Amino acid sequence: MVDETAPVLHRAAHIVSQSGAGPEPEMIAVADGRIRATGTVAALRDRFPGAPETDHGDATLVPGLNDTRRARAAPTSTWC
């Protein structure tokens, strides 16, 4: 069972879901450092009423840990 307590809703111009299914999400719900849900603004506001929201404006949100130093240090590396 997923603990859906105290999520924070995040909205941005672009959200990369990496699922490849359906349209790009409009908003994500994050709790305990994990993405708990993605979807439309209306759907997530209905699912998590009263949750605080952060609007990131024109930003792009990307899930996961992205170590940009590694990518710059080894631009010709082959990843398996």
C-alpha positions in Angstrom: 0.0 0.0 0.0 1.4 3.4 -1.0 1.5 6.0 1.7 -0.2 9.1 0.2 0.2 11.4 3.2 1.5 14.9 2.9 2.2 15.1 -0.8 3.3 18.3 -2.5 1.9 19.0 -6.0 4.4 20.3 -8.6 3.4 22.0 -11.8 5.7 23.1 -14.7 5.6 23.9 -18.4 7.0 20.5 -19.2 7.1 17.3 -17.1 9.1 14.3 -18.4 7.4 11.1 -17.2 9.5 8.5 -19.0 6.5 6.2 -19.1 5.9 6.8 -22.9 2.2 6.4 -22.4 -0.3 9.1 -22.9 0.2 12.8 -23.0 2.8 14.7 -21.0 1.5 15.2 -17.4 0.5 18.6 -16.2 1.4 18.0 -12.6 3.1 15.5 -10.3 2.5 14.6 -6.6 5.6 14.0 -4.5 5.7 12.6 -1.0 8.7 11.2 1.0 11.0 12.0 -1.9 9.1 9.9 -4.4 6.7 10.6 -7.2 3.4 9.3 -6.1 1.2 10.3 -9.0 1.1 12.2 -12.3 -1.8 13.6 -14.2 -3.8 16.6 -15.0 -4.1 19.5 -12.6 -7.7 18.8 -11.9 -7.2 15.1 -11.3 -4.4 15.6 -8.8 -6.2 18.4 -7.0 -9.2 16.1 -6.6 -7.0 13.2 -5.4 -5.0 15.3 -2.9 -7.4 18.0 -1.7 -5.6 20.8 0.2 -2.1 19.7 -0.8 0.4 22.5 -1.1 1.4 23.4 -4.7 4.6 24.7 -6.2 4.4 26.2 -9.7 7.8 26.0 -11.4 6.7 28.2 -14.3 8.6 27.6 -17.6 10.9 24.9 -16.0 11.1 21.2 -17.1 10.8 18.6 -14.4 12.8 15.4 -14.9 12.4 12.4 -12.5 15.3 10.6 -11.0 18.8 11.5 -10.0 20.7 13.3 -12.8 24.4 13.6 -12.2 25.3 16.3 -14.7 29.0 16.2 -13.6 29.3 12.6 -14.8 27.7 13.4 -18.2 30.1 16.2 -18.8 33.1 14.3 -17.6 32.5 11.4 -20.0 30.6 12.7 -23.1 31.8 9.9 -25.3 31.0 7.0 -22.9 28.7 4.2 -24.1 26.0 3.5 -21.6 24.5 -0.1 -21.5 
